[in-house]
Amino acid sequence: MERRGFIKKVGLGSTLLGVSGAMSMPSFAAGKAEPTFNMDFAPHFGMFRNSAPGGIVDELKFMADQGFRSLEDNGMLGRSVEEQTLIGKTLESLGMKMGVFVIEGGENWKTALTTGKKEHSDLFVDTCKKSVEVAKRVGAKWMTVVPGYFERNLPMGVQTGNVIEAYKRGAEVLEKEGLVMVMEPLSDNPDLFLRHADQSYMICKAVDSPACKILYDIYHMQRNEGNLIATMQKTWDEIAYIQIGDNPGRKEPGTGEINYSNVFKFIHEKGFKGVMGMEHGNATPGVEGEKALIQAYRKVDIV
């Protein structure tokens, strides 16, 4: 599934629950809260829709009760101001943090920033400005960026230079607000320009701003290049955010080929204290599948 489909299915789709439904009392059984996860795993809306079917507030309370400390919501930029405000206030009341949302001006899945055309760069900067306001409402610090597709008529170095120049402009907007855009190399299709960790590292060094870093999505990087621990080691000083998903299948740890116990051990030993987004689906449907997902994370959490 392409990232845009994933966002629609598990992110913005939860909006259908409605803000009025979100204010309902939690439907899960009351009981003692579970221990807080040591690593800062961040679920997304829809991941626990069966255990907490009352809406976004219900889901956030359930996440907190299960020991999660953060939320991730790719489609936050597309939510109403009312819903963004509700999410921000609920996170604050629960002592939870906001992970990434996606800076999306409608060009992430097109040939755009690689072209060097001013209209694309201008739209990107305008979307960064809109994202600043959303970040303030929900308490976010990190926002995902992707530069779109290859411009096949330009040399790779020229395309890279065009992306660098656009990201310099975006970084100017975000840096003064203390915000960070995190570039995500993706594996969804061969048209995507940004695919590798070293490529992202080079762009970060060229932009040369604390507002431009790498989002290392373990699922995508396993598909694109593997050798996860060694690759993270080489690019570590530019990695600011991590996402999770096993391969194949893009489900919770333990459902595919990635040795998440070892990967998380490396991340923990590097002293990483940031958010780790659970950007994947559930391997098994229903409440039982949601319980299994939580247990999968208990198994690989580093104590």
N, C-alpha and C positions, 0 to 999 in steps of 0.2 A: 504493500500500500504506500502511495506517495505521501509525503509529509502533509500536504494540504488536505488529503483525505483523512489522515489520522487526526488532524486538528478538528475537522468538521465532526468526526465520529465521536471523539472523546472530550473535546473542549467546548466549542460553542454549542454543541448539541445539548449540553446540560442547561443552557438558557431556557430550553423548552419547559423546564421544571417550574420556571417563573419565580419572580421575586416574592410574590405572595405565598407561594408554596415553600419558599426558602425560610419564611418566618415561622413555620410550624414547629411544634415540639419534636425533638428527635424521636424516631420510631423504633430505634434499637433499644434493647433492654438496658436499663440503668445498672451500673455496677462499678466496681473499682477500676480506675484507669490503669492501663497497661504501662509498664516501664517505658521511659523515653528511650528512643533509639539513640545509640552513641553517635552514629553517622547521621548527617542531616539529610535524610531521604525526603523527597517532596512528591507526594501523589498529585494527581490532577482530578478535576471534576469528572464524574462518571465512573471512576475506578471503583467506588464503593456505593454505587447507585442502589443496589439491592439491600445492603445493610443499613443505608441511610437514605430512604427514598423521598424524604420531605423537602428536598431542595438544597441550595448551596450552603445555607447556614447549617442544616442538618449534616451535610457531608463534612463540612469543616470541623464541627464538634466531634464527629465520629473519628476523623483523622487525628485530632488532638488526643482523644481518649485512647487511641491505639498507640500513641507514643510518637507520632510524627510531629515535626517542628516547623515544617514549611509546606508551601503550596506552590505548584507550577500551573500556569494557565496560558498556553500558547495564544489563544484567541482573545485575550483580555482587551486588546485595542479595539475589537469589534463590539464589545459590550456597551450597554448604555451607561451614562454617567451615574445613574441611580444604582445600577448593579455594581459598578466599580466601587462606588462609595460604600455600599453594603459589605462587599468583600473586604475592603480595607479596614473598616471598623471591626468586623468580626475577627479578622486575623489579629488585630491589635488586642482585642479583648481576650483572645485565647493564648496570647503570647507566642504567636506563630509569625514566621517571616514569609515574604513573597519571593518566589523564585522568578524565573524568566517569563516574559511574554514576548511575542514576536513583533518586531517592527516591520509592518507589512502595508505598503502603499499600493498594492496590486501588481507589483512587478517582480516579486520573488521567484515566480515560475515563468519568467519571460527572459528574452535577451534584453538587458537593460544597462546596468552599470558598466559592463565590459565594453560597451560601445564608445564610451567617452562623451556621449551626447549630453548637452547641458540639461535638457528637459528631464532626463532620467535622474541626474544628480540632484537637480532642484527638487524633484518629487521626493527623493530619499531624504533630503535635509528637512523638508516640510513635515514628513512623517516622523522624523526624529523629534521635531519640535512638539508635535501632537503627543508623542510618546512620553515626553517629559511631564506633561500634565497628568497623563494616566498614571505614571510612576508615582507622582505625588499623592494621588488618591489611594493607591493600594500599597504604598510603602515599598515599591520595588527599587532595586539597584541595578539589576542586570536585564538586558534586552537582547534577544537573538536577532542577528542579521545574517542574511545570505545574499550574495551579489547577483543571483539569477543565472542565466544560461551563457554558454560560450557565444562569442561573436566569431563565427568560423572564418570570416573574411579578414580578420586581424591576427597578427602574430601573437603568440602567447605572452610575450613580454609587454607588448602594447596593451593588451587586455588587462594584465596585472597592474600596469601603471595607471590605467583608468580607474580600476577598483580602488587602488591606494588613494588617488586624488579624491574620489567620492567619500571614502571613509575618513579622510582627513577633515573634510567639511562636516561630516556627521559627528566626529569626535569633538570638534570645536563647540558644537551645541551641547553635547552631553557632559563634557569634562567640567564645565563651569557649574554644573548642577550636581557634581559628584556621582554621576551615573556612568555605567559601563555597557557598551555594546560588545557582545560576544559572538564572534564569527563561528558558524557551524559548518564544517565540511559534511556533505551529505552523499548518500549512496542511492537515492531513489531512482535516478535515471542517468544515462550517459551524457545528457546535455548540460548538466550542472557544472558550472565553472569551478566552484570550490569543493575539492574532493579529498585533500590530504592535509595531514597535520603540519608537515614542513612548509607547505604552500601557505597555510594560515600563519605560521610562525614568521615567515618572510614578510608578509603583509603587515603584521603587527609591528615588526621592527621598523618598517618603512613609515608607517603612520606615526609611530613614536609618541604614543599618548596613553596615559593610564585609562583612558576611556575606550580603548580598543584592545580586546583580548580574545582568547580562544574559548569556544565551547567545545569540549571534547566529548562527543557522543560515542560511547563505547560500542553500541550496536553498529552505527554507521562505519566507524573506524575498523571494526572487525571485518566488515564486508569489503571495505575498500583496500585495506593494507595489512590487517592483522598485526602481529608482533606488538601487542598493545603496551605492555610494560616498558619495553625498550623505546617505543615511540613517545610515550608520555615522558619518559626520563629526558629525552633529547629536547623536548619542547616545553618542559614543565614551567619555566619561568613566565610563560605567556598564557598558561591555562588558568582561567578564573572560574570556570563553571564546568560541571560534569553531568552527563545524562546517561541513563541506564536502559538496557534492553538486551535480552539474550538473542542469539542467532543460531540457527534460523528461527523464524517465527515472530520475533519482536515481542516476546512475553517476559515474565519475571525471571530473575536469576534462578538457575537450576533447570530450566526447560530447554536449554540448547547446549552449545559446545563451549561457551566461555567459562573459564574457571574464575568465577566471581570472588571466591574466597581469597584467591591469590591476588587478583587485581585490587580488591579493596584493601588487602593487607599492605600492598605497595602504596596506595593512596593515603592510607592512615599513617604509614611510616614517614611519608613526605610531609606530614603535619597539616594536611588539607582540612580546613574547618568549614569550607563553603557548602553550598547547597548542591545536592545530587538529585537531579530530576528523574522521576520514574516515568520516562516517556515511552510507554509500551502498553500493550493490551493485557488482559487477564487470560491465562491459559485455560481456565475452566470457568464456565458461566455460573451465575447465581451467587447466593450467600456463601456456599461452600467454596466456590472459587476465590472469593474475596478473602475468606479465612486462610486458604492455602497460600494466597499471595503474601499476606502478612507474615505467615510462618516462614515463607521462603526468604523474606528479608531478615527475620529474626535469625535464621540460620547463617546468613553471611555477614551480619552486622559485626563489626570489629569492636570488641570490648576492651 
